[in-house]
Amino acid sequence: MKNIEFASRLQSFLVEFLPGQRNVSEHTVKTYAHAFRLIFIYFQKKHRVPPERLTFDHFTVDAILQFLDWLEADRSNGISTRNARLTAIHSFFRHVQQVLPERIELCQRILAISAKRMPTNQAVNHLTPEIMKRLLALPDRRTRKGLRDAAMMSLLYDGGLRVHELCGLTPAHLRCEPPFHVKVFGKGRKRRLIPLLSATMALLRSYMLDHDLEHEDRQDAPLFFNDQKKPLTRAGVRYIIIKYVRMLNEAVHVTPHTFRHSKAMHLLQSGNPLAAIQSILGHANVGTTCRYARADMDMMRAAIDKAPHITPEASKSAKWSKPNMLEWLRQL
């Protein structure tokens, strides 16, 4: 049956191929799985095809392009998120063409779908230091959940963490004695140590003490968890943040990644070198970090103002005249 063929290939791809043969991180597997969950939602909502009835025949080029457009239009996803979902689709069909040669024509057509070009002058969504300070001060630290939320958001900002890095933390990842830092595993399982402010660590200590997370037998427990004692998910972190953003009464769009963007911009505006910011954020290429410099118009204006103002003197005898186009063409 065609639907069983698709389901078995997808299961093999996520459970065996990616972690086994490709040796990708758990985060990558979850990201690709999430992409296909969205595909299931799309087909069910827009085409009334439930997941158990999906077959390879449903995956036409037009269907995938419509799915990608749906991500932007209905889910308000940005171009980078759209392209990330396409990367997951490409990876799956690259695997399919190897194990199902009879599907190679379909796979080649899908692999020919190109990523959407990102605008070169796209603004980086970040908060000003003043608004970020107000946001971090909103949780009521007198309550257990308020203390958790304050510690979580402060660590997310101070460390410039990706949300999956935050969700994967345990007390063992924190160094609670000077020099304070947090150990995270980013993309490609790359480890980095991020210095933390003493104020952030004091807040984390209060939170861990309140939840008995400082004991030796709790070092591998989730650092941030929900009412069921399970690790907070991306959706859970996003829900908490949105709750406090609404209390701000500001016309701002904030996601968990906004904390990371804001930290990078604030570091840059404070005069820190790009190489140091790259190390903190865990960017593989400094070119990725450079987008924050391009996004800050005030810094660009300041750099121009500091530079020597050298302009050529106007020539008294030079006068521009409209060229004779026919004569110019004859001389070529």
Residue pairs with C-beta under 8 A, 6 or more apart in sequence:
2 55
2 56
2 57
3 52
3 53
3 54
3 55
5 55
5 56
5 100
6 54
6 55
6 56
7 52
7 54
9 95
9 96
9 99
9 100
10 36
10 92
12 99
13 32
13 92
13 95
13 96
14 29
14 32
14 33
14 36
17 95
18 24
18 28
18 29
18 32
18 91
19 26
19 29
25 185
25 187
25 188
25 189
27 164
27 168
27 187
30 164
31 84
31 88
32 88
32 91
32 92
35 84
35 85
35 88
35 89
36 88
36 92
38 67
38 71
38 75
38 85
39 67
39 89
40 50
40 51
40 54
42 67
42 70
43 49
43 50
43 51
43 54
43 58
44 50
44 51
46 66
46 70
47 58
47 63
49 58
56 96
56 103
56 106
59 93
59 106
59 110
61 109
61 110
61 112
61 113
64 86
64 89
64 110
64 113
65 113
67 85
68 82
68 85
68 86
68 116
71 77
71 81
71 82
71 85
72 78
72 79
72 82
77 85
79 116
79 117
79 118
79 119
79 122
80 118
82 116
83 115
83 116
83 118
86 113
86 115
87 115
89 110
89 113
90 110
90 111
90 113
93 106
93 107
93 110
93 111
94 107
94 111
96 103
96 107
97 103
97 104
97 107
97 108
97 111
121 294
123 295
124 261
124 264
124 265
124 291
124 292
124 295
125 253
125 255
125 257
125 258
125 261
126 258
126 261
126 262
126 264
126 265
127 135
127 252
127 254
127 258
127 262
129 266
131 248
131 250
131 252
132 157
132 259
132 262
132 266
134 248
135 153
135 244
135 245
135 248
135 254
136 150
136 153
136 154
136 157
138 244
138 247
138 248
139 145
139 146
139 147
139 149
139 150
139 153
139 244
140 146
141 147
141 150
141 203
141 206
144 210
144 211
147 203
147 206
147 207
147 210
148 207
148 211
148 224
149 240
149 244
150 203
150 207
151 203
151 204
151 206
151 207
151 224
152 166
152 224
152 232
152 237
152 240
153 240
153 241
153 244
153 259
154 199
154 200
154 203
154 204
155 161
155 166
155 169
155 182
155 196
155 200
155 204
156 163
156 166
156 237
156 256
156 259
156 260
157 259
157 262
157 263
158 196
158 197
158 200
158 263
159 165
159 166
159 182
159 184
159 194
159 196
159 263
159 280
160 194
160 259
160 260
160 263
160 264
160 267
160 280
160 281
161 182
161 184
161 194
161 259
161 260
162 186
162 187
162 257
162 260
163 234
163 237
163 238
163 256
163 257
164 234
165 184
165 185
165 186
166 224
166 232
166 237
166 256
167 224
167 231
167 232
167 233
167 234
167 237
168 184
168 185
168 231
169 182
169 184
169 222
169 223
169 224
170 219
170 220
170 221
170 222
170 223
171 208
171 213
171 214
171 218
171 219
171 220
171 221
171 223
172 219
172 220
173 182
173 183
173 184
173 223
174 180
174 181
174 182
174 183
174 201
174 204
174 223
175 181
175 182
175 183
176 201
176 204
176 205
176 214
178 198
179 195
180 195
180 196
180 197
180 198
180 200
180 201
181 193
181 194
181 195
181 196
182 193
182 194
182 196
183 191
183 192
183 193
183 194
184 191
184 192
184 194
184 282
185 191
186 192
186 282
187 282
187 284
188 284
190 282
190 284
192 279
192 280
192 282
194 280
196 204
205 214
207 213
208 214
208 223
212 218
213 221
213 223
222 229
222 230
222 231
222 232
224 231
224 232
224 237
225 231
225 232
226 232
226 236
232 240
234 256
237 256
238 255
238 256
241 254
241 255
241 256
241 259
242 254
245 252
245 254
260 281
261 292
263 280
263 281
264 277
264 281
264 289
264 292
265 292
265 295
265 296
267 276
267 277
267 280
268 274
268 277
268 292
268 293
268 296
268 299
269 296
269 298
269 299
274 286
274 289
274 290
274 293
275 286
277 289
277 292
278 286
278 288
278 289
281 289
283 289
293 299
293 300
294 300
